[in-house]
Amino acid sequence: MAALPVVAVVGRPNVGKSTLFNRILGSRTAIVEDRARTTRDRLYGDAEWNGRRFVVVDTGGLEIEPGDTIEARVQEQARVAIAEADAILFVVDAAAGLTPADEEAANLLRRAKAPVLVAVNKADNEKRELEGAEFYALGWDETYPISAAHGRGTGDLLDALVWALPPESAEEIARKDREREADAWARDMAAGRIAPIETGTLDADGDEDDEEAVDDASALASRRWDAAIAAESETSPAAIAFVGRPNVGKSSLLNALLGEDRAIVSETPGTTRDATDTRLAWGRSEIVLIDTAGIRRRGKVASGPAAERYSTLRALKAIGRADVAVLVIDAVDGLTAQDAHVAGYIVEEGRGLVVAVNKWDLGRTFDQYVEWIRNEVPFLDFAPVVSISAKTGQRVGRVLELAIDIWGERRRRVPTAELNRLVVAAGQRQTPPLVKGRRPKIFYATQAAVAPPTFVFFANDAGSVHFSYRRYLENRLRDAFGFLGTPIRLIFRDRSAIKLPRRRTAKGGRARKAVAGKGTGARNTRARRTA
């Protein structure tokens, strides 16, 4: 993201900044509600227009005199976005007209170094467009009437925005070159135009080709191959989501890991609303940290405001797109029923899991605490537990270390030969129990997928494999291959249900031999009966 230009979307509260942010991204990333001060933390998203990629930042409403502590932190977040922006979209409301709050925000933006484009939102018709001309009084010539909700005029705004961005960096140009080379290689492969290039071939006149031309063609094919390999091997960074109940310290943990106030922290429950993504360098690569809103009980969410329902949905979606989820619990409250419910959802989604016990109380030994958690929720016995203090930064780095280890464990692949040796040894050690007078027999197994690791076992009467034996096989897999912190999925299939393809014979020779043999045997049988 450091190589891409940054565009900040700013303005006073409730002018449609989040709606425009979602329109530019083409997805409902930010929570939109017809109520002021819905957005709090900075939201980032990658966008592209006319072949130019950039990062869009959604911010809270600009206010000169915030009413409380949380709103003061929102203003700090907005000013950080303005300071780091390469271009600024100043959103105003055509329906409300020019207000003193718009003029105060304009005074703040005049001191910004980045170019400012005024987006007169809610100009849903020609009359609103004419009324929006009063915003030229703010002093910016780049003023565009738009409707973020319906997309009216947003194309012209984005055209002007791309022109206002700084020139493309060397990293952007190199990325585009790699993508073009990879696309060209893929098209040539699909059309069958790529063939081995040999030196010393003859041209149409019977003479040898120009060696320089051959070398150029070889270099071009090599570059296309390298670009294709790079495109195929390029994987998305590991995504780690911090989830849990409200006010357990998820945002504090994120800030402690980043070493800055990336997320607003308050003792008031429900401070975080959107799911915010932050990239962090990790070794030679990077990881994505996702801070989420607190997940309340279903009854409270249904009876609460709309923003709280959307926050819960964003948090659940963040679990679905994460590789590893860090379940933050309060050491004082212990692991509650709602914590167990969230943990069960993580396991159902097949995500890796780390249990981080925040606000650690030194009056109780850690081993006793872990044993109590294992007894309360035995289905989480595969997940590591770590005690932290997000406020002091104690052992917060250990959370990321465990999460990255689990990210690798989710992609572990077991060779089929080793897996079947384990299955045979497990069957010799303990046979499957009888179910309704029948004892299933497992023949062989294979790993069908990773992330999460998925194993398919072929057996006779697979439906009668008891749950306890499934747990037994899962424990044997973990003892032999690890799989720390990741759920394992075991699938049992009847071997008779698998239809193997018939072996192909040369011109049907084997089939004719079998028929001929059968016919000869039949004639011999009739001859014996006659004799």
Secondary structure, DSSP 8 states (H G I E B T S, - for coil): -TTS-EEEEE-STTSSHHHHHHHHHTS--S---SSTT---S-EEEEEEETTEEEEEEE-----SS-SSHHHHHHHHHHHHHHHH-SEEEEEEETTT-S-HHHHHHHHHHTT-SS-EEEEEE---SHHHHHHGGGGGGGS-S-EEE-BTTTTBTHHHHHHHHHHHS----HHHHHHHHHHHHHHHHHHHHHHT------TT-B-TTSSB--HHHHHHHHHHHHHHHHHHHHHHH----EEEEEEESTTSSHHHHHHHHHTS--S---SSTT---S-EEEEEEETTEEEEEEE------HHHHHHS-HHHHHHHHHHHHHHHH-SEEEEEEETTT-S-HHHHHHHHHHHHTT-EEEEEEES--TTS-HHHHHHHHHHH-GGGTTS-EEE-BTTTTBTHHHHHHHHHHHHHHTT----HHHHHHHHHHHHHHS----BTTB--EEEEEEEEETTTTEEEEEEETGGG--HHHHHHHHHHHHHHH--TT---EEEEEEGGG--------GGGHHHHHHHHHHHHHHHHHHHHHH-
